[in-house]
Amino acid sequence: MTINQWHTDQISRRIMSALFVIAILAGIIGRVVIVDRQQIINHDEGMSFMEATGHLEAWTYNAVHEEYPLYAWVKVGDLRPYMQIEDKFVFDQIRHDLAETEVAPPFYFWVAHVWFIVFGANLQAILTLNTLFSIATLIVIFALARAIFRDRWLAMAVAAAWFINPTATYTSFYFRHYQLFTLLAVLFAYLVYRYFYAPENLIHRRDTENTEKIKVKAREGQNLSLSPYQGLAIVLVAAMGVLTHYMFFWVIVSALAALALRFGWWQPRRIITLVAWLAVAAVIVIALHPQLFESLDRQGGRVEPDFSWDEVSVRGEAVIDQTIQFVLDRNSFTDARRFIVAAGMIVLPVGLLALAIWQTRRSASRPDTGWRAWLQERDRAIFLIMFVLFNYGTTVAQYTFSFSPFHAMINPWYLSVPWAFCVLIPVWLIDLPGLQSFKKWLLPAFMLVMLVAGLLTLYKQYDERVRLAGPALYPASSEQVLIGSVARGVVSPVLINLDDDTDVFLASPEYLLAHPDEWLPQVAARPTVYFVPTRDVFEFLIAEGFTVQGRKTFWPFQAYDVRAPGIE
């Protein structure tokens, strides 16, 4: 290495170190600030409060049978217990409620339940937990990248790009199980890579005698034996993963496919060993969640029944939008930006691959960039491609062909797990043989692009969840509230920002239209905020002579400040 090359490497590493520190600090500080001040949640997050506190079935029963405190004027404080812990450690109740009324497995809500017991059932507490999960995921992604690339600078680029990007930051602020799902998926991939895919890593560092011979045997599958602690780690992570999200199945399939392609069926011991530990995990899952198959059957019942090929193009466009969100916040979209980013996500990887091949042809005789070096890429390529294929590919396929609800892909967290593996691909391309002389500048450039995108996302998140949310979301008057829905995800988003002594009436739109005498006199007497997912009751109020003083969007419905004639 010449003096100039040494200086260039030092400058590149200093730039990367600075970008890494800025990305991590910005990611942590941004998360802490938004978590501390956030006051808005959406429909699914509202369900999470009832699921984690063990009140989901009770609310559903009252909604179906028109029981008190629904379908009557009550104080917000009378509804607050549905968002609070009353009975502690009701794990079986939570599991039963989810199996009967939802399709989500229970582990995340068990964890949230315990967290609520310790820190209180409030939004800041649970988002703090998600933030801790995101920091843990950062550490595990760094460890996985370090194990695969065996280069801490490449691992730093992967970790920083994941931590600060739009998909990861959105998932951190979302009170659902996706952040824990991502953590367990990456941790499982790391354990499989260390214990099965690269078994020479199992050799103890102090075992220097015959180390090379042991490594050769290990690569040939002759020295694959896990300690009980290593097997237990595989079992626990796999069980927790399946109990967090049923899509964890594809993470497991990714690992088995990677082992099968890498070592072939002529060395079945690796696959048999992993399958044996996974069988133990399956027994644990069924023991802890005996209604597993009932829940899976309910999930199958959610398949869109009216699938048509005309929808494929619309759903495909939604997939493109969410894939672009790996780099650019979708709220920053213009048609020009959308086209540039989408094209760049195709052209740049293809261009890097073509450049690597061209450079390799020019220096085919060199051992570090020649064709022999490409043979060593086989192991990493198989592992990465399998995890991307079976997580991103299957998620997209299930959505495109209507195995997931139409609205699923509008949420950035839907691709949170695929992104955790996709982020490894650009760094792998940069590290290909033939691009070694460009790597010192390509890596900082990649980190800089992801840092800028991440900072823009944090600003957008602060704008949406803090500055424009909370009390400012509601119209000027909130003396009393009428809610035209009893859906389990509605009550928490609305009530979270109301005082306990505020009068509220919750009922279905059909009930409100059929029994106006039960709620209309009080609405006519005082200014009222009406939250509505449909326009039926709103149009009824207009027909009765009510006027609208203000309106605010509150996803998935609108908030109207309505006044009877003569009420100021």
C-alpha positions in Angstrom: 0.0 0.0 0.0 1.4 3.4 -1.0 1.3 6.4 1.3 -1.4 8.0 -0.8 -3.6 4.9 -0.6 -3.1 4.8 3.2 -4.2 8.4 3.5 -7.2 7.8 1.3 -8.2 4.8 3.4 -7.8 6.8 6.6 -10.0 9.7 5.2 -12.7 7.2 4.0 -12.8 5.5 7.4 -13.0 8.8 9.3 -15.9 9.8 7.0 -17.6 6.5 7.6 -17.1 6.7 11.4 -18.6 10.2 11.5 -21.6 9.2 9.4 -22.1 6.1 11.5 -22.1 8.2 14.8 -24.4 10.8 13.3 -26.8 8.2 12.0 -27.0 6.3 15.4 -27.2 9.4 17.5 -29.9 10.9 15.2 -31.8 7.7 15.2 -31.8 7.4 19.0 -32.4 11.1 19.7 -35.2 11.3 17.1 -36.9 8.2 18.6 -36.6 9.5 22.1 -38.0 12.9 21.3 -41.0 11.6 19.3 -41.8 8.9 21.8 -41.8 11.4 24.6 -44.2 13.8 22.8 -46.3 11.5 20.6 -50.1 11.6 21.4 -51.6 10.0 18.4 -52.2 6.3 17.5 -54.2 4.7 14.8 -56.9 2.0 14.7 -54.7 -1.1 15.0 -52.7 0.5 17.8 -55.9 1.1 19.6 -56.6 -2.6 19.4 -53.2 -3.2 20.9 -54.1 -1.4 24.1 -57.1 -3.8 24.7 -55.1 -6.8 23.6 -52.2 -6.1 26.0 -54.5 -5.2 28.9 -56.7 -8.3 28.5 -59.9 -6.5 27.7 -60.4 -7.4 24.0 -63.1 -10.1 24.6 -65.0 -8.0 27.1 -65.1 -5.0 24.7 -66.2 -7.2 21.8 -69.0 -8.7 24.0 -70.3 -5.3 25.0 -70.2 -4.0 21.4 -72.1 -7.0 20.1 -74.7 -7.2 22.8 -75.1 -3.4 23.2 -74.0 -3.4 26.8 -73.0 -0.6 29.2 -70.8 1.5 29.1 -71.3 1.5 25.4 -74.6 2.8 23.8 -75.0 5.4 26.6 -73.7 8.8 27.7 -70.8 8.1 30.1 -67.7 9.8 31.2 -64.4 9.0 29.5 -63.2 7.8 32.9 -65.8 5.0 32.7 -64.2 3.7 29.5 -60.6 4.2 30.6 -60.4 0.7 32.3 -60.4 -0.9 28.9 -57.0 0.7 28.3 -55.6 -0.1 31.8 -54.3 -3.1 33.7 -56.9 -4.4 36.1 -55.9 -8.1 36.5 -52.2 -8.9 36.3 -50.5 -11.7 34.4 -53.6 -12.7 32.5 -51.6 -14.4 29.7 -54.2 -17.0 29.1 -56.9 -14.4 28.7 -54.8 -12.4 26.2 -54.0 -15.6 24.2 -57.7 -16.6 24.2 -58.9 -13.1 23.2 -56.5 -13.0 20.3 -57.4 -16.4 19.0 -61.1 -15.6 19.2 -61.2 -12.1 17.8 -57.9 -11.5 16.1 -55.2 -13.3 13.9 -52.1 -12.1 15.8 -50.2 -14.6 18.0 -49.8 -13.5 21.7 -46.1 -13.2 22.5 -45.7 -9.5 21.8 -48.8 -8.7 23.8 -47.6 -10.8 26.7 -44.4 -8.8 26.8 -46.4 -5.5 26.5 -48.7 -6.7 29.3 -45.7 -7.2 31.7 -44.2 -3.9 30.5 -47.5 -2.2 31.4 -47.6 -3.7 34.8 -44.1 -2.4 35.6 -44.3 1.1 33.9 -48.0 1.8 33.5 -50.4 1.3 30.6 -49.6 4.4 28.5 -48.4 5.2 25.1 -45.0 6.5 26.1 -44.3 3.3 28.0 -45.0 0.9 25.1 -43.2 3.1 22.5 -40.2 3.1 24.8 -40.3 -0.7 24.7 -40.4 -0.6 20.9 -37.5 1.8 20.8 -35.5 -0.6 23.0 -36.4 -3.4 20.5 -35.1 -1.2 17.7 -31.8 -0.6 19.4 -31.4 -4.3 20.1 -32.2 -5.0 16.4 -29.4 -2.5 15.5 -26.9 -4.5 17.5 -28.0 -7.8 16.1 -28.0 -6.5 12.5 -24.4 -5.3 13.1 -23.5 -8.7 14.4 -25.1 -10.5 11.5 -23.4 -8.3 8.9 -20.0 -8.6 10.8 -20.4 -12.4 10.7 -21.3 -12.5 7.0 -18.8 -9.9 5.7 -16.1 -10.2 8.3 -15.5 -6.5 8.0 -16.6 -4.1 10.7 -16.8 -1.2 8.2 -19.3 -3.0 6.1 -21.2 -4.0 9.2 -21.3 -0.4 10.3 -22.7 0.6 6.9 -25.5 -2.0 7.1 -26.4 -1.2 10.7 -26.5 2.6 10.1 -28.5 2.2 6.9 -31.1 0.1 8.7 -31.4 2.1 11.8 -32.0 5.5 10.2 -34.1 4.5 7.2 -37.9 5.3 6.8 -39.2 1.7 7.3 -37.3 1.1 10.5 -38.2 4.5 12.1 -41.9 4.2 11.3 -41.9 0.7 12.8 -40.3 2.0 16.0 -43.3 4.4 16.6 -46.0 1.8 15.9 -47.7 0.0 18.8 -47.8 -3.4 17.1 -45.6 -6.5 17.0 -43.5 -5.6 13.9 -40.5 -4.3 15.7 -40.1 -7.4 17.9 -40.8 -9.5 14.8 -37.9 -7.8 13.0 -35.6 -8.3 16.0 -36.3 -12.0 16.3 -36.1 -12.6 12.6 -32.6 -11.1 12.4 -31.5 -12.8 15.6 -32.6 -16.2 14.2 -30.7 -15.5 10.9 -27.6 -14.6 13.0 -27.8 -17.8 15.0 -28.3 -20.0 12.0 -25.4 -18.4 10.2 -23.1 -18.8 13.2 -24.2 -22.3 14.3 -25.0 -24.0 11.0 -23.9 -22.0 8.0 -20.4 -21.1 9.2 -19.7 -23.9 11.7 -16.0 -23.1 11.9 -17.0 -20.2 14.1 -18.0 -22.8 16.8 -14.3 -23.6 17.4 -13.2 -22.0 20.6 -10.6 -19.2 20.2 -8.2 -20.9 22.6 -8.3 -24.2 20.8 -5.2 -23.5 18.6 -4.1 -27.1 18.2 -5.1 -28.5 14.8 -7.3 -25.5 14.2 -7.0 -25.6 10.4 -7.8 -29.3 10.3 -10.8 -28.8 12.5 -12.0 -26.0 10.2 -11.7 -28.1 7.1 -13.8 -30.9 8.8 -16.3 -28.3 9.9 -16.7 -27.0 6.4 -17.3 -30.6 5.2 -20.0 -31.1 7.8 -18.0 -33.5 10.0 -17.8 -31.4 13.1 -21.3 -30.0 13.5 -22.3 -30.4 17.1 -24.1 -27.8 19.1 -23.9 -27.3 22.8 -27.2 -27.5 24.7 -27.0 -23.7 25.2 -26.7 -23.1 21.5 -29.6 -25.4 20.7 -31.7 -23.8 23.4 -31.0 -20.4 21.8 -32.3 -21.6 18.5 -35.4 -23.2 20.1 -36.3 -20.1 22.1 -35.8 -17.6 19.3 -37.8 -19.8 16.8 -40.6 -20.3 19.4 -40.8 -16.6 20.2 -40.7 -15.7 16.6 -43.7 -17.9 15.6 -45.5 -16.6 18.7 -44.9 -13.0 17.6 -45.9 -13.2 14.0 -47.0 -16.2 11.8 -44.9 -14.8 8.9 -41.9 -16.0 10.9 -42.5 -19.3 9.1 -40.8 -17.7 6.0 -37.7 -16.8 8.1 -37.4 -20.5 9.0 -37.9 -21.6 5.4 -35.2 -19.1 4.4 -32.7 -20.7 6.7 -33.5 -24.3 5.6 -33.3 -23.3 1.9 -29.9 -21.6 2.4 -28.6 -24.7 4.1 -30.0 -27.0 1.5 -28.5 -25.0 -1.4 -25.1 -24.4 0.3 -24.4 -27.9 1.6 -26.6 -30.0 -0.6 -28.6 -33.0 0.4 -25.3 -35.0 0.4 -24.5 -33.4 3.8 -27.9 -33.6 5.5 -26.7 -33.5 9.1 -26.9 -29.7 9.2 -30.6 -29.6 8.1 -31.5 -32.6 10.2 -30.0 -30.9 13.3 -31.8 -27.6 12.7 -35.1 -29.4 12.0 -34.7 -31.4 15.2 -34.3 -28.2 17.2 -37.2 -26.5 15.3 -39.4 -29.5 16.2 -38.7 -28.8 19.9 -39.7 -25.2 19.2 -42.9 -26.3 17.6 -43.8 -28.3 20.7 -43.3 -25.3 22.8 -45.4 -23.1 20.5 -48.3 -25.5 20.6 -48.1 -25.9 24.4 -48.1 -22.2 24.9 -50.7 -21.4 22.2 -53.1 -24.4 22.0 -55.4 -22.4 19.7 -52.7 -21.9 17.2 -54.4 -23.8 14.4 -57.7 -22.1 15.1 -56.0 -18.7 14.8 -54.3 -19.8 11.5 -57.6 -20.9 10.2 -59.0 -17.4 11.0 -56.1 -15.9 9.1 -56.9 -18.0 6.1 -60.5 -16.7 6.3 -59.1 -13.1 5.8 -58.0 -13.9 2.2 -59.7 -11.4 -0.1 -62.6 -13.3 -1.7 -63.0 -11.1 -4.8 -59.5 -11.4 -6.3 -59.2 -10.3 -9.8 -56.2 -9.8 -12.1 -57.2 -6.1 -12.5 -56.1 -5.6 -8.9 -52.6 -6.9 -9.5 -51.5 -3.7 -11.1 -52.9 -1.6 -8.3 -51.4 -3.8 -5.6 -48.1 -3.8 -7.6 -48.0 0.0 -7.5 -48.5 -0.2 -3.7 -45.6 -2.6 -3.5 -43.4 -0.2 -5.4 -44.3 2.6 -3.2 -43.4 0.7 0.0 -40.2 -0.6 -1.5 -39.2 2.9 -2.4 -39.8 3.7 1.3 -36.6 1.7 2.0 -34.9 4.9 0.8 -37.4 7.8 0.6 -40.3 8.6 2.9 -43.5 8.2 0.9 -44.8 11.5 2.2 -42.0 13.2 0.3 -43.2 11.6 -3.0 -43.7 13.6 -6.1 -44.0 11.8 -9.4 -40.5 12.8 -10.4 -39.0 11.7 -7.1 -40.9 8.4 -7.2 -39.7 7.7 -10.7 -36.0 8.6 -9.9 -35.9 6.5 -6.7 -37.6 3.5 -8.2 -35.3 3.6 -11.3 -32.3 4.1 -9.0 -33.2 1.1 -6.9 -33.0 -1.0 -10.1 -30.3 0.7 -12.1 -27.7 1.2 -9.3 -27.5 -2.5 -8.1 -27.4 -3.7 -11.8 -24.7 -1.1 -12.5 -22.6 -2.1 -9.5 -22.8 -5.7 -10.5 -21.9 -4.9 -14.1 -19.0 -2.8 -12.9 -17.8 -5.5 -10.6 -17.8 -8.1 -13.5 -16.1 -5.7 -15.9 -13.4 -4.9 -13.3 -12.9 -8.6 -12.7 -12.4 -9.3 -16.4 -9.7 -6.7 -16.4 -7.8 -8.2 -13.4 -8.7 -11.9 -13.7 -5.3 -13.0 -12.6 -5.4 -11.2 -9.3 -6.5 -13.5 -6.4 -8.4 -10.7 -4.6 -10.5 -9.6 -7.6 -10.2 -12.5 -10.0 -12.7 -15.2 -10.8 -11.4 -17.3 -7.9 -12.6 -14.6 -5.5 -16.1 -14.8 -7.0 -16.3 -18.5 -6.0 -15.8 -17.4 -2.4 -18.9 -15.2 -2.8 -21.1 -18.2 -3.4 -21.7 -18.8 0.3 -22.7 -15.2 1.1 -24.8 -14.9 -2.0 -26.8 -18.0 -1.3 -27.5 -17.0 2.3 -28.5 -13.4 1.4 -30.6 -14.3 -1.6 -32.6 -16.9 0.2 -33.4 -14.6 3.1 -34.4 -11.8 0.7 -36.4 -14.2 -1.6 -38.4 -15.9 1.1 -39.1 -12.8 3.1 -39.5 -9.9 0.6 -40.6 -12.2 -2.2 -43.3 -14.1 -0.3 -44.6 -11.0 1.5 -45.0 -9.2 -1.9 -46.5 -12.3 -3.5 -49.0 -12.9 -0.7 -50.1 -9.3 -0.9 -50.2 -9.0 -4.7 -52.4 -12.1 -5.1 -54.8 -11.0 -2.3 -53.7 -13.2 0.5 -53.4 -10.0 2.6 -55.9 -7.2 2.9 -55.7 -4.4 0.4 -54.8 -1.8 2.9 -51.8 -3.8 4.4 -49.2 -2.5 2.0 -50.0 1.2 2.6 -48.2 0.7 6.0 -44.4 0.9 5.9 -44.0 -1.6 8.7 -45.5 -4.3 6.5 -42.1 -4.7 4.9 -40.1 -4.2 8.1 -38.6 -7.7 8.2 -37.8 -7.9 4.5 -36.0 -4.6 4.7 -33.8 -5.9 7.5 -32.4 -8.5 5.0 -32.6 -6.3 1.9 -30.3 -3.7 3.4 -27.5 -6.3 3.3 -27.7 -6.5 -0.5 -26.3 -3.1 -1.5 -23.4 -3.5 0.9 -22.7 -7.0 -0.4 -22.7 -5.5 -4.0 -20.2 -2.8 -2.9 -17.9 -5.5 -1.5 -17.9 -7.7 -4.6 -14.6 -8.6 -6.2 -13.8 -6.0 -8.8 -15.1 -3.1 -6.7 -12.5 -3.2 -4.0 -10.8 -0.1 -5.3 -14.1 1.8 -5.3 -15.4 0.5 -1.9 -13.7 3.3 0.1 -15.9 5.8 -1.6 -19.0 3.8 -2.3 -19.6 2.9 1.3 -19.5 6.5 2.6 -21.8 7.6 -0.3 -24.3 4.8 0.5 -24.3 5.8 4.2 -24.7 9.5 3.4 -27.7 8.8 1.1 -29.4 6.7 3.9 -28.6 9.3 6.5 -30.2 12.1 4.6 -33.3 10.0 3.9 -33.5 9.0 7.5 -33.2 12.6 8.8 -36.0 13.7 6.5 -38.2 10.8 7.8 -37.6 11.8 11.4 -38.7 15.3 10.6 -41.8 14.0 8.8 -42.6 11.7 11.8 -42.2 14.6 14.3 -44.4 16.7 12.1 -47.2 14.1 11.8 -47.1 12.5 15.3 -46.2 15.5 17.5 -46.6 19.0 15.9 -49.8 18.3 14.0 -51.2 15.7 16.4 -52.5 15.5 20.0 -55.0 18.2 21.2 -54.4 20.2 18.1 -56.0 17.3 16.2 -59.4 18.0 17.6 -61.8 20.9 16.7 -62.0 23.8 19.1 -64.9 22.4 21.1 -64.6 19.1 23.0 -67.2 19.5 25.7 -68.7 16.2 24.7 -67.9 13.6 22.1 -70.1 11.4 20.0 -68.4 8.4 18.3 -70.2 6.6 15.6 -68.4 3.3 16.0 -67.8 0.5 18.5 -64.9 -1.0 16.7 -62.3 -2.1 19.2 -59.6 0.0 17.5 -61.6 3.2 17.7 -61.9 3.9 21.5 -58.2 4.2 22.4 -57.1 6.6 19.6 -60.0 8.9 20.5 -60.0 8.7 24.2 -56.2 8.9 24.7 -56.3 12.7 24.5 -59.5 13.4 26.4 -60.0 14.2 30.0 -61.7 11.7 32.2 -64.7 14.0 32.9 -65.5 14.5 29.2 -69.0 13.1 28.3 -68.9 10.5 25.5 -71.4 8.3 23.7 -70.2 5.3 21.7 -72.5 3.4 19.4 -72.6 1.9 15.9 -73.9 4.1 13.1 -76.9 1.8 12.7 -77.8 2.2 16.4 -77.4 6.0 16.3 -79.8 6.2 13.3 -82.3 3.8 14.9 -82.3 5.5 18.4 -81.7 9.2 18.0 -83.8 9.9 21.1 -81.0 8.4 23.3 -78.2 10.8 22.1 -79.6 13.7 20.0 -81.1 15.8 22.8 -77.7 16.1 24.6 -75.9 16.8 21.3 -78.5 19.5 20.5 -77.9 21.2 23.9 -74.1 21.5 23.8 -71.2 21.8 21.3 -70.1 18.3 20.3 -67.2 16.7 18.5 -68.4 13.9 16.3 -65.9 11.2 15.2 -67.2 9.3 12.3 -65.8 6.5 10.1 -68.9 6.8 7.8 -71.0 9.7 6.7 -74.5 8.4 7.5 -74.9 10.0 10.9 -73.1 13.1 9.8 -75.6 13.5 7.0 -78.4 12.9 9.5 -77.1 15.7 11.7 -76.9 18.1 8.7 -80.5 17.2 7.8 -81.5 18.1 11.4 -80.1 21.6 10.9 -76.8 21.1 12.6 -73.8 23.2 11.3 -70.2 22.2 11.1 -67.8 24.6 12.7 -64.6 22.7 12.0 -63.2 19.4 10.7 -60.0 17.6 11.2 -58.7 14.4 9.7 -58.2 11.6 12.2 -57.3 8.4 10.4 -59.4 6.3 9.6 -62.2 8.8 10.1 -63.0 12.5 10.4 -63.6 14.7 13.4 -66.4 17.3 13.1 -67.3 20.1 15.4 -71.1 20.1 15.1 -73.5 22.7 16.6 -77.3 22.7 16.8 -79.1 25.8 15.6 -78.7 28.6 18.2 -75.7 27.0 19.9 -72.5 29.0 19.8 
